[in-house]
Amino acid sequence: MGIRGAVFAIILFVFFCITSVSAEFVISEFCPDTWLSGEGDEYFVIGGSGDLTGYYVTDNEGSARFPDNTVAGGSVVVAQKSTDYEAVHGEKPDFEIYNSDPQVPDMVRTGTLKMANSGDELILKRGFAVIQEVRWPGDVVSGEGRVHVYSDGVWDERPYYIGQSLFEPETFYDVSVTVFAAPDCSYAKLKDFIENSKSSLDINVYEFTGTSIAGLLAEASGRGVDVDVLVEGSPVGGVSDEEKNVCSILGSVRIPVLSMATENGVFHAPYRYDHAKYVISDDSLVLVASENFGETGYPSSGMGGNRGWGAIAESPALASYFEDIFDYDTSGGWITEMTGTNGVGSYSVAEAKTGNFLPESFEGASVTPVISPDTSYLVGDLISSAKESVCIEQAYIKNWSSGENPWLEDAIDAARRGANVRIILDSYYYNIEGDDDNDEMAQYINAVASSGSLPLEARLISLESGYLDKVHNKGVIVDGRQVLVSSINWNENSPSYNREAGLIIDHAGAAGYFTEVFDSDWDSSAPVDPSTGHIGDVSGSSQTDELRNYIAAGVIFLFAALYVVKKKRF
């Protein structure tokens, strides 16, 4: 080989070293702005498998290189200080940048490597070759407690915070389901569910104010059922006296009431609110509903409460899925025990009465859990799959900070494809008295429908009969086949930042049950004028139609009588 050939070979070799490094490793996760003072728990994760010799991370001010012969087996966690990271996450990292724990190996550090909160960069390199770069602002938007996750070549597909879970979607087949409606039979079904539990009840509910339900749990505990309760530690308006009384009732029989506290020492709640509403019984049954444990969601009278939906699914595999969620949420350092009022607390278990709708059971359903914020996107996917019809009943629909509500836009798109879309919103005073709430939203939806001649309409529920207090539901029915029963409100906070739970049930019978409930509410709902926003009279109501028929018959009879009298006189 001549000199010219040797020089070319050297240049080619150097070029290969600089530009042709395999990208088997990536920065898969990092957190630059933590809750902890001093932020010694900040960390990054290198994802991939193989030899990490020669790999290092830099922010162009300092760097941290992996010790030679470091072998990764999927992911490697590197924290600023192991002791701080362990205090927050409950486990040690694989490496630390600044020595704080003799049991954790140190990275080979040069200079100062500490991620800035508002603006910085992380660069993964091997030798001179850049493997990956991430900058903020730019690639991600940083925020306190915010964790940035890289998946399928995209940063931050959803907001993710320290301590949040990453449950994957899963569908369970050949499931037996029982469906019910509030206020009609929700208390009767919950009472039956608790009274038939034999070994365990794990309950997660946003608010628990119903003393009768507390009494049912106390009686269950008395017959040997292991009962655990998780509630939101800081609900809107604070913990009520009624909920403190419930804690006293449960505490008197040694049922622990755990709460997800906003802050607990170095720990911070991973969710803005624990807003889920589910119960797991005997490792085989799961009850999921839209309603809190109170008199409005579970009225013993079967009327005069919230419109809500609920479902009980029988499947040990599904129950295990929810047990994993319950165990995860109750095992973090953000958990504290909620105490009650002074004294034991009093209760009496009410007898159950039912209203218009009774529970119905079906076999052979397919059930997919929706867990927020982990798999909230399944709701949008459900609506986007609609071919024939979408029925939506919600307490309210709010736009997001980025603009329109994406699920509402999915529903409008379904109407553009030809699906018949009907939306019922609540009309309780606090949902219609403001300048940007349900009546304005219904007007907007109907204006979109009018301008595009779409099969789309929004109405406001009528509450005049006293049968319903308000709509508290968070339900969707698609194509008369799939139905979502959930706790997920249609605002930005609920699917993005709360812990929520729902079930997508694929079964024509279950969907048909809720369609019947929906149709009844639709017939008792008022149209909203797309131009003026005027809320009209109840349209299509069977009671209203019957009254109109009586009036019409009376008018005809009156004219007939006058005609007879006039004929006789002349």
Secondary structure, DSSP 4 states (H G I P E B T S, - for coil): --HHHHHHHHHHHHHHHHH------EEEEEESS-SSTT-TT-EEEEEEEEE-TTEEEE-SSEEEEPPTT-EEEEEEEEES-HHHHHHHHSS--SEESS---TTSPBPEEEE-----SSSEEEEEEETTEEEEEEEETTTS---TTB-EEEETTEE-SS--BTT---PPP--EEEEEEEEEEETTTHHHHHHHHHHT--SEEEEEES-B--HHHHHHHHHHHHTT-EEEEEEESS-TT---HHHHHHHHHHHHTT--EEEE-SEETTEE-SSS-B--EEEEETTTEEEEES--BSTTTS-TTSSSEEEEEEEEEE-HHHHHHHHHHHHHHHHSTTEEEPP--SS-----PPPP---S---EEEEEEEEEEEEETTTTHHHHHHHHT-SSEEEEEES-B--BTTBS-HHHHHHHHHHHTT-EEEEEE--SGGGTSSSSSHHHHHHHHHHHHHHHT-SEEEEEE--TTSSEEEE--EEEEETTTEEEEES--BSSHHHHHSBEEEEEEE-HHHHHHHHHHHHHHHHTEEEB-TTT--B----S-HHHHHHHHHHHHHHHHHHHHHHHHHHHH-
